[in-house]
Amino acid sequence: MSGRKVTGEVETEICRLYVEERLGTGQIGRRLHLSRTMVVRVLDRNGVGRDRSRTGLAVASAQTRQAVASLGGQSVPSANRMFSRDRELAVSSGRQSQMTDRDED
C-alpha cells in the first residue's frame, strides 16, 4: 500500500466517517481497506482535528465495552481473590472507600 493515493471521493468519505459517525481511524481503515496511517494523513490533509481521547475502548461499541468489563477478575479464581480470602481486608477497604466518597461531597 505504500504510495497508494486515495480519490477525493474517498477522502470525503474518510472525513465523514470520522466526524459524523465518530469512527476511529483504525475502524475507518478496516472499513475502507486502508492503513490507519493513510486515514490519519487524509484527516490531517483535510484539516480535520483529531480527538486523541477517542482511542481503544473509547471508540468501541457499548456491546464491546460491556464484554470487556465482564471479563474483569475472571483470570483469578474467586477462591484466590484477596477479598475472598481476607474478609477483614474487604470490610476495611469498604469503609475507607465510603469515607473517601464522603470527603469528596
N, C-alpha and C positions, 0 to 999 in steps of 0.2 A: 503494500500500500504506500510505500514511500513515493513522494512526488505526485500522488494522486490529487486531482483537483475536483472540487465539487461545483455543480452548477449554481447559478443564482437562486434557482427554484429550491434546491436542496438547502442552501444557506438560509433561505427564508423559513423553510420547514424546521430547521435546527433551532432557529431563534424562537419560533412559535412554540415548539415543544418545550423549550426551556422556560420561556416567560409565561405562556398561557397555561400549559399543562403541568408546569412545575416539575418536569422530569429532570433527573440529574444527568450530568454529562456522560456517565457510563451507560445509563439507561438509553439515552438518545443514540449513542454509538452502537449499542446492540440492536436497537430497532432499525437503524439505517445502514447497518453493516459498515460502520466507520470506526476508526480508533477513537478512544476518548481524547487523545491529544488533538486529533483533527477537529473534533467538536469544540474543544477549548479554543483552538486557533480561530475557528469560524466565529465563535461568540466574541472573542477579543477584536477581531477584524471588523465586526459589525457594531462595536461599542456597547455590547450587552454586558452590564455589570454583573459579575458572578457573585452569588451568595455562598461564601465558603462554609457557612454553617449547614448547608444542605448536602451533607455527605453521609455515607453509611446508613444507619438506621433512620436518620432524619428524613431521608427521601424514600424509605421503604414503605410499602403499603401497611395499613393498620393490621392486616392479617399476618404479614411477615413479622412486624414488631411484636404482636401477641405471641406468635410461635417462638420467637427468640426469648421473650420474657418467661414463657412457661418452662424453658429449659433451666432456669436458674436453680442451682443447687442439686441438680439431678446427677452430677458426676460423683457426688459423695452420698453413700447410703445413709438413710435417715438415722440409723443407729450410731453412725460415726460423726454426726454433726455436733458441733460444740455445744449448742444449747440443748440437744437431746441428752448429752452426757452429763451436763452440769446445770441442774435446774436453778441453783442459786445465781449462777452467772447470768442466766436468761432473765431472772427476776430483777437483778440489779441493773442490767442493761436496759430493761424496760423502764425502770424508774429514772435512770439517767436521761433517757430519751424524752420522757414526759416532762422532766424538769427543764430540758433544753427547749422544748416546744413552748412551755410557759414563758421562758425568758424572752423568746422571740416575739411574743404577742404584745 
